[in-house]
Amino acid sequence: MFKWTKNIGPGALVAAAFIGPGTVTLCTISGVQFGFTLLWAMVLSILATIILQEMAARVGIITQKGLAAVIKEQISSPLMRKLALLLILGAVVIGNAAYEAGNISGASLGMAAIVGKSLAIYYPIIIGGIAFILLGLGNYKILERSLVGLVLLMSFSFIITAIITKPDIVEIIKGMFVPSIPENSALIIIGIIGTTVVPYNLFLHASLVKEKWNKESDLSYARKDVIISIILGGIVSMSIIISAATIKETGIQSVLDLAKGLEPLYGSAAKYFLGIGLFAAGITSSITAPLAAAYVARSCFEWENSLKDIKFKLVWTTILVLGILFSSLNFKPIQIITFAQIANGLLLPIVALFLLWIVNKTSVLGKYKNTILQNIFSIFIILITIILGAKGILSALS
């Protein structure tokens, strides 16, 4: 047990990254509009995330390099190499800058529910300040422990909320394992899978594991970390869907609106449970999004392998400042976000294909390359990401 707790971390950071305010809000709307019927999409998302993140972690541990660096090494054509790096940098760095405002705004909304709205104008600066301090320390262990703690806090908040609503267990099981696509639910399904299987998490994970592990024997710890953390993250997302589906309340547009329906169950404490959960979801994503962008930039340009490197700090600081600025001004950079959606729609299947190619190369992973069964699952997931990517691009353009 001590060894397991000592070796958990990178997977929890990935879970922290994909459960942001956008995921929380989308899961809320899914539950309100479609009840338990779309839980299967979350189950599929969890499986897809585990498969892809395990491959990314394997690449990071065995090669002791970032995913972008490995991709760059394996592409022989200079033109194709530059195009691939440009796409990766564009989608991850610019995309994360756009989404950072949403992360900080979500954490600020949760903070307002906990301590009141009187000083709400300062909340984005406070949230950004907390993220800046944790990132600025340049200490992986402190960063990891802080995020693991916030993930556990978020998990406790949303899971307790779901339990208190006393949902129908039979309907939950049916929703999880009997796929159905109700009318007008296609975009919500795409959103659920798209906000869980996040392309920048593949780069983040490959970089994080080599901060923590450097031996082939550590692969078993990394796999357990991935499976447990992603499943826990999926349970949190499902808890939000379940809570929203159980509450008989109209006009719910965000997770905090659930407090109206929960007040008969546990009074004014409802908003505090949900506020804490949203705060934790927002602040964890506010930390991981700039961190992921910095790791990708470092991997692409082969900067010094240190969290204290000035160029590394400059990338995450820029994204964090932009997030604080957009959130403070209540500015919604629609065109940038649209670009981010299109770029991520393109990036996910491309990165997944690159990843599949790399994990099948003996020259890269040796005896740890993919098995036939792993390839079958991976191809299935990649086909799904291609369909989602195409639909996501069409949705963004429209």
Sequence and secondary structure as in RCSB ss.txt:
>XXXX:A:sequence
MFKWTKNIGPGALVAAAFIGPGTVTLCTISGVQFGFTLLWAMVLSILATIILQEMAARVGIITQKGLAAVIKEQI
SSPLMRKLALLLILGAVVIGNAAYEAGNISGASLGMAAIVGKSLAIYYPIIIGGIAFILLGLGNYKILERSLVGL
VLLMSFSFIITAIITKPDIVEIIKGMFVPSIPENSALIIIGIIGTTVVPYNLFLHASLVKEKWNKESDLSYARKD
VIISIILGGIVSMSIIISAATIKETGIQSVLDLAKGLEPLYGSAAKYFLGIGLFAAGITSSITAPLAAAYVARSC
FEWENSLKDIKFKLVWTTILVLGILFSSLNFKPIQIITFAQIANGLLLPIVALFLLWIVNKTSVLGKYKNTILQN
IFSIFIILITIILGAKGILSALS
>XXXX:A:secstr
 HHHHHT  HHHHHHHHHSSHHHHHHHHHHHHHHTTTTHHHHHHHHHHHHHHHHHHHHHHHHH S HHHHHHHH 
  HHHHHHHHHHHHIIIIIHHHHHHHHHHHHHHHHHHHHH STTGGGHHHHHHHHHHHHHHT  HHHHHHHHHHH
HHHHHHHHHHHHHHT   HHHHHHHHHS    TT HHHHHHHHHHHS HHHHHHHHHHHHHH  SGGGHHHHHHH
HHHHHHHHHHHHHHHHHHHHH   SS  SGGGHHHHHHHHHTTHHHHHHHHHHHHHHHHHHHHHHHHHHHHHHHH
HT  S TT HHHHHHHHHHHHHHHHHHHTT   HHHHHHHHHHHHHHHHHHHHHHHHHTT HHHHGGGS  HHHH
HHHHHHHHHHHHHHHHHHHHHH 
